[in-house]
């Protein structure tokens, strides 16, 4: 690859394409030294390239700076993937700007703080990281790493760190509550009785008084399966709560029941899987497409319905958990 790239005149190199290739290689740990060479070439070429004709002269300086930050982000990723955190840290400082935290990327924020930890610069990264957490631009991994670091600071503890993280996210939680209140519904929940994969009867009457999460899915449904890790996280959050029940309703399968058994045996998700014969329950609950998540409150009312999967497990867990918590408060 480097032979092909080196044959191109610097003024004709597509630096953004090189950046995409180099970042994917570095992120997946595929020939990271070559990824580093690619991004170094892109950085060098960017410095000598003329303004593209489709970019106004008044915008070129800003666009060039933006491209430089994208390339530097990839360069930092290539360095840290080789364990060269001391080299990556100053590069990340050219990528991360407190003035731009509102438009930052949560994965970049995660890598920035983890690199700071590796180089004993976590205190330097603390203000930016706290603002990213407040804005909801922090991954779960970042928040866990930040909490663990904060707990080890003089005079602090894990309980203090949890309280501090809770305070940082207080406005975010309240905004999410307001947003979810605006989309919550209040409809009677149709009664149901289904048999699960273990032959047990699962009925709505047995769930009365509990908050029940119904996840309608099928083995052939890619988005359904893609959402399962997030759904497992959500279920785990409430696994010790007797007032919350998760049911993964297999529907619209269109094939032999053994296919569902085989899928669950291969993947070993700790799910209760009722079988919705002839889509009776899905139809009763107005399921228009799968995956569909339905949450029933303790009074037997449908309060939340969500269709599809947005591909963001953290958002999915956060929203489902918030709805469940809100409905638990009504019990």
C-alpha atoms as one frame of an Amber mdcrd trajectory, in Angstrom:
protein
   0.000   0.000   0.000   2.782   2.434   0.868   4.338   1.833  -2.558   1.101
   2.945  -4.219   0.716   5.957  -1.949   4.335   7.035  -2.345   3.910   7.050
  -6.118   1.310   9.834  -5.853   2.384  13.497  -5.983   1.702  15.161  -2.589
  -0.633  17.685  -4.211  -2.871  14.887  -5.537  -3.197  12.761  -2.406  -6.691
  12.362  -0.991  -5.709  12.939   2.624  -9.211  12.246   3.958  -9.289   8.856
   2.257  -5.856   8.034   3.680  -7.169   9.092   7.072 -10.166   6.749   6.818
  -7.979   3.804   5.820  -5.343   4.507   8.464  -7.870   4.943  11.270  -9.659
   1.693  10.446  -6.357  -0.173  10.341  -5.228   1.324  13.648  -8.578   0.887
  15.379  -8.728  -2.776  14.352  -5.024  -3.289  15.098  -4.292  -4.377  11.525
  -0.688  -3.529  10.603  -0.627  -0.476  12.868   2.931   0.567  11.849   1.694
   0.934   8.258  -1.312   2.898   9.516   1.132   5.252  11.224   3.100   5.703
   7.997  -0.102   6.408   6.061  -1.287   9.074   8.451   2.162  10.700   8.604
   2.090  10.913   4.814  -1.393  12.438   4.928  -0.275  15.053   7.465   2.759
  15.976   5.371   0.713  16.237   2.180  -1.983  18.364   3.809   0.633  21.006
   4.592   1.572  21.459   0.926  -1.751  20.953  -0.812  -3.426  23.921  -2.491
  -6.988  24.934  -1.704  -9.520  22.633  -3.447 -11.639  24.397  -6.006 -14.893
  23.498  -4.278 -13.884  25.291  -1.049 -14.062  29.094  -0.834 -10.871  30.929
   0.017 -12.499  32.370   3.134 -13.272  28.841   4.388 -10.024  27.074   3.524
  -8.078  27.990   6.674 -10.853  26.658   8.898 -11.350  23.546   6.770  -7.618
  22.853   6.718  -7.476  23.108  10.497 -10.426  20.723  10.792  -8.738  18.202
   8.503  -5.524  18.521  10.479  -7.361  17.637  13.702  -8.967  14.599  12.064
  -5.570  13.378  10.904  -3.980  14.052  14.283  -6.738  12.019  15.948  -5.846
   9.063  13.741  -2.155   9.582  14.420  -2.794   9.480  18.170  -4.837   6.302
  17.743  -2.017   4.632  15.815   0.493   5.588  18.509  -1.551   4.362  21.454
  -2.412   1.111  19.687   1.334   0.483  19.676   1.566   1.240  23.390   3.293
   4.591  22.780   1.075   6.577  25.118   3.739   9.184  25.949   3.924  10.028
  22.227   0.136   9.943  21.801  -0.640  12.303  24.690   0.698  15.555  23.164
  -0.986  14.636  19.871  -4.333  14.228  21.629  -3.881  17.688  23.127  -3.918
  19.115  19.588  -7.127  17.183  18.872  -9.154  17.874  22.008 -10.181  21.469
  22.588 -12.244  22.679  25.572 -13.897  25.201  23.260 -15.235  22.391  21.061
 -16.388  19.897  23.682 -20.057  20.390  22.701 -19.337  19.021  19.221 -16.855
  16.364  20.341 -17.001  12.645  19.688 -17.562  10.378  22.691 -15.089   7.737
  21.495 -12.367  10.360  21.056 -13.163  11.634  24.544 -12.809   8.108  25.870
  -9.433   7.573  24.208  -8.209  10.986  25.374  -8.890  10.258  29.038  -7.558
   6.693  28.887  -4.351   8.042  27.344  -4.207  10.656  30.108  -4.441   7.862
  32.676  -1.596   5.988  31.019   0.634   9.072  31.149  -0.368  10.399  34.600
  -2.147  13.413  33.091  -5.664  12.588  34.308  -5.816  15.750  36.430  -5.054
  17.799  33.314  -7.832  16.013  31.422 -10.316  16.273  34.318 -12.084  19.573
  33.432 -12.645  18.572  29.805 -13.746  15.062  30.793 -16.205  16.332  33.380
 -17.787  18.662  30.836 -18.039  15.815  28.318 -19.827  13.719  30.965 -22.188
  16.597  31.765 -23.061  16.926  28.079 -23.663  13.206  27.586 -20.602  12.857
  25.368 -18.914  10.139  27.414 -19.023   6.391  26.895 -19.710   4.029  29.781
 -16.068   2.984  29.642 -14.946   6.585  30.032 -17.310   7.195  32.949 -16.139
   4.026  34.695 -12.469   4.937  34.192 -13.100   8.471  35.439 -15.002   7.251
  38.514 -12.267   4.762  39.400  -9.581   7.445  39.040 -11.552  10.000  41.057
 -12.093   7.470  43.864  -8.313   7.121  44.273  -7.665  10.822  44.710  -6.706
  12.121  48.186  -9.703  12.318  50.498 -12.026  10.544  48.052 -13.695   7.129
  48.003 -15.726   5.024  45.609 -18.916   6.285  47.253 -17.774   9.884  46.761
 -16.864   9.135  43.150 -20.301   7.639  42.468 -21.961  10.684  44.048 -19.769
  13.031  42.001 -20.594  11.216  38.763 -24.275  11.284  39.698 -24.087  15.055
  40.200 -22.292  15.560  36.882 -25.115  13.755  35.071 -27.995  15.302  37.012
 -28.957  17.862  34.343 -28.593  15.264  31.630 -30.877  12.855  33.482 -33.494
  15.530  34.025 -33.404  16.507  30.355 -33.813  12.856  29.376 -36.733  12.463
  31.785 -38.443  15.484  30.242 -37.830  14.149  26.736 -39.175  10.705  27.606
 -42.242  12.138  29.367 -43.144  13.847  26.097 -43.222  10.541  24.177 -44.725
   8.264  26.821 -48.181   6.891  26.170 -50.993   5.502  28.306 -52.918   2.629
  26.749 -54.440  -0.531  28.187 -52.072  -3.484  27.936 -53.777  -6.469  26.281
 -53.754  -9.651  28.326 -51.416 -12.390  27.097 -50.449 -15.952  27.859 -47.508
 -17.584  26.101 -45.251 -20.592  26.551 -41.513 -19.971  26.768 -38.669 -22.139
  25.464 -38.592 -24.105  28.731 -42.299 -24.905  28.484 -43.327 -22.494  31.238
 -46.483 -20.391  30.983 -45.762 -16.672  30.899 -48.854 -14.556  31.476 -49.710
 -10.914  31.946 -51.692 -11.745  35.095 -48.550 -13.158  36.742 -46.731  -9.908
  35.915 -49.363  -7.647  37.439 -47.825  -5.063  39.738 -44.456  -5.206  37.968
 -42.856  -3.055  35.314 -42.617  -5.342  32.282 -40.332  -4.822  29.281 -41.427
  -6.714  26.165 -38.842  -7.022  23.387 -40.427  -8.386  20.180 -37.828 -10.080
  17.969 -37.025 -12.906  15.504 -33.827 -14.785  14.700 -33.773 -13.466  11.119
 -34.004  -9.828  12.246 -30.534  -8.246  12.156 -31.414  -5.110  14.169 -33.130
  -7.308  16.784 -29.977  -9.344  17.312 -27.775  -6.251  17.202 -29.773  -4.748
  20.080 -29.411  -7.816  22.317 -26.129  -6.804  24.013 -27.752  -3.510  25.007
 -30.879  -5.297  26.158 -28.758  -7.663  28.228 -27.127  -4.654  29.903 -30.540
  -3.178  30.645 -31.801  -6.455  32.074 -28.669  -6.872  34.185 -29.229  -3.436
  35.699 -32.542  -4.658  37.157 -31.742  -8.327  37.668 -32.093  -8.093  41.463
 -35.302  -6.085  41.333 -38.402  -8.271  41.840 -40.606  -5.491  40.483 -39.074
  -5.498  36.989 -39.460  -8.244  34.383 -37.900  -8.558  30.915 -39.562 -10.824
  28.326 -38.023 -11.391  24.903 -41.035 -12.296  22.804 -40.145 -14.258  19.698
 -42.612 -13.341  16.959 -42.920 -13.428  13.160 -40.310 -16.182  13.151 -41.660
 -17.856  10.037 -39.704 -21.048  10.648 -39.413 -24.050  12.951 -39.250 -23.486
  16.701 -35.949 -25.367  16.759 -34.366 -22.377  15.053 -35.120 -20.259  18.116
 -33.822 -22.978  20.461 -30.611 -23.253  18.442 -30.083 -19.503  18.435 -30.447
 -19.216  22.209 -28.183 -22.214  22.783 -25.466 -20.665  20.597 -25.659 -17.224
  22.145 -26.514 -18.060  25.775 -28.300 -14.797  26.516 -29.961 -15.023  29.961
 -33.359 -14.188  28.483 -36.846 -15.511  29.101 -38.171 -16.166  25.583 -41.943
 -16.613  25.234 -43.132 -17.767  21.818 -45.785 -15.605  20.188 -47.739 -18.138
  18.154 -49.310 -16.656  15.015 -48.256 -13.153  16.098 -51.273 -12.815  18.383
 -49.453 -10.850  21.065 -47.500  -8.729  18.586 -50.724  -7.786  16.820 -52.479
  -7.025  20.112 -49.607  -4.713  21.074 -49.657  -2.894  17.712 -46.202  -4.100
  16.693 -45.643  -2.693  13.199 -42.041  -3.843  12.815 -39.317  -5.533  14.797
 -37.511  -4.969  17.004 -40.167  -3.232  19.045 -39.761  -2.522  22.753 -42.911
  -2.095  24.828 -42.900  -1.185  28.520 -45.936  -1.884  30.708 -46.396  -0.228
  34.084 -47.504  -1.882  37.300 -51.137  -0.989  36.642 -51.256  -2.884  33.373
 -50.917   0.113  31.062 -48.630   0.420  28.017 -46.518   3.487  28.707 -43.688
   3.293  26.173 -43.195   1.893  22.679 -40.046   2.061  20.572 -39.574   0.626
  17.077 -36.203  -0.279  15.579 -32.667  -0.010  16.899 -30.494   3.077  16.522
 -27.218   1.156  16.772 -26.154   2.946  19.970 -26.203   0.500  22.903 -25.498
   3.157  25.529 -28.420   5.321  24.397 -30.713   2.290  24.337 -29.756   1.204
  27.846 -30.013   4.741  29.181 -33.492   5.359  27.758 -34.959   1.996  28.730
 -33.512   2.206  32.231 -34.878   5.720  32.670 -38.398   4.699  31.611 -38.295
   1.704  33.961 -37.101   3.898  36.844 -39.835   6.453  36.152 -42.509   3.754
  36.156 -41.098   2.151  39.319 -41.626   5.474  41.071 -45.346   5.068  40.345
 -45.616   1.626  41.930
